Every structure is written in structure tokens, then in C-alpha cells.
Amino acid sequence: MPNFIIKDNQYKKLIETVMDLDIYNQSSTVDASNGNEDIQESIQGTIDNLNEILSLFKTGKKIPQQLRSEIFGNLDRIRKTYSKIKYRE
């Protein structure tokens, strides 16, 4: 490798240029988080549970009237919450 003699100010400029290149070549990571990851995981878990309950119903599982009322009440609350989220300004 050949040796080069450069002046002090050229050395500083070279170092600045190398640092700039390093900054521009680093991959930039953009945080796409909206802060709702915990809610998303909970909703996905609930969807999985509802799909399992639906499967049980399709195979003939019977439930008491009290549980039916609870399910309908919970579904009403989900629909109201959905409307609030979707149509919120």
C-alpha cells in the first residue's frame, strides 16, 4: 500500500467526509409503531378464542342461556367500541 503525505486540514476534511459517508450509508430504521401493539395482541387472542367457540358451536356444542346473554352483551360492547374507534375524529 503506498504512503501519502497530506496536510493537517486535508486530513480533517477527509475524516469529515468519511464520517458523513458512514452516516449516509447506515440503514435508517423508521419506527412504525403506533403504540397499540398490546391491544393488537389482545384482539388477536380474542379472535382466536372466538373462532374456537364458533367451531364448538358448529360441532353442536350447547350453551346455557346465561352464557348466551353474556356473549350478546360482550358483542354489543365490542360493536360500540368499534364505532367509537372507527368514527372518532
C-alpha positions in Angstrom: 0.0 0.0 0.0 1.5 3.3 -1.0 2.1 6.1 1.5 0.6 9.5 1.0 1.6 12.8 2.7 -1.3 15.1 3.3 -1.7 18.3 5.2 -3.5 18.6 8.5 -6.5 20.4 7.1 -6.8 17.8 4.3 -6.7 15.1 6.9 -9.6 16.8 8.8 -11.6 17.2 5.6 -11.0 13.5 4.8 -12.2 12.4 8.2 -15.3 14.6 8.0 -16.1 13.1 4.6 -15.7 9.6 5.9 -17.9 10.3 8.8 -20.6 11.8 6.5 -20.4 8.8 4.3 -20.8 6.5 7.3 -23.9 8.3 8.4 -25.5 8.2 5.0 -24.7 4.5 4.5 -26.2 3.4 7.8 -29.6 1.9 7.4 -32.3 4.1 8.8 -34.9 2.4 10.8 -38.2 4.1 11.0 -40.4 3.3 13.9 -43.8 2.4 12.5 -45.2 1.7 15.9 -48.5 3.4 16.7 -48.3 2.3 20.4 -51.1 -0.2 20.0 -49.1 -3.5 20.0 -50.5 -4.7 23.3 -54.1 -4.1 22.1 -53.4 -5.8 18.7 -52.1 -8.9 20.5 -55.1 -8.9 22.8 -57.5 -8.5 19.9 -55.8 -11.3 18.0 -56.1 -13.6 21.1 -59.8 -12.8 21.4 -60.3 -13.5 17.7 -58.6 -16.9 18.1 -60.9 -17.6 21.1 -64.0 -16.6 19.2 -63.0 -18.8 16.3 -62.6 -21.7 18.7 -66.0 -21.0 20.2 -67.5 -20.7 16.7 -66.0 -24.1 15.9 -67.5 -25.6 19.0 -70.9 -24.3 18.1 -70.7 -25.7 14.6 -70.0 -29.1 16.0 -73.1 -29.0 18.2 -71.9 -27.6 21.5 -74.8 -26.2 23.5 -74.5 -23.3 26.0 -76.8 -22.2 28.8 -79.0 -19.1 28.3 -76.9 -17.1 30.9 -73.8 -17.5 28.8 -75.7 -16.6 25.6 -76.7 -13.3 27.3 -73.1 -12.7 28.3 -71.9 -13.3 24.7 -74.5 -10.9 23.3 -73.7 -8.3 25.9 -70.0 -8.5 25.1 -70.6 -8.4 21.3 -72.7 -5.2 21.8 -69.8 -3.6 23.8 -67.4 -4.6 21.0 -69.6 -3.1 18.4 -69.9 0.2 20.3 -66.2 0.3 20.9 -65.6 -0.4 17.2 -67.9 2.5 16.2 -66.1 4.9 18.6 -62.7 3.9 17.2 -63.7 3.9 13.5 -65.7 7.1 13.5 -63.6 9.1 16.0 -62.4 12.4 14.6 
